[in-house]
Amino acid sequence: MSEINVTPFVDVMLVLLIIFMVAAPLASVTVQVVLPPAVSKPGTNPPKPVYISIQNSGRLYIGDFATDLSTLGDDLRKSIGTKRNPGKERIFIRADKDVMYGDFMGVMNMLQDNGFYSVALVGEDKQS
């Protein structure tokens, strides 16, 4: 028999075509996202954690003390103190779920501009 049997080749190609047709829509990111609360086990906390809170109105707090975006870096350095290295310090950000994304990114950009690169986001602990 001098002819090549292409039936198995066609079967494999059809299976691959079906797999890609099913997988391609799953890879697209066109869906609006509502972030769920965190359900992972809490990690170890630093000796004195530094929390930045962002209220729905856009007001900023470092711990319990009010601050604003323009003085965030200086106020954060005062809050951390001189004993700890500000560049290595982890900053925890707590934000209301209705905070505008632009307000949140403004805080993140200000932290990076002032040398704070280790940032953790705090979510509500949800018991399953």
Summary of the structure (lengths in Angstrom):
residues: 128
radius of gyration: 24.6
end to end distance: 64.8
largest distance: 86.6
contacts: 252
relative contact order: 0.16
helix: 36%
strand: 15%
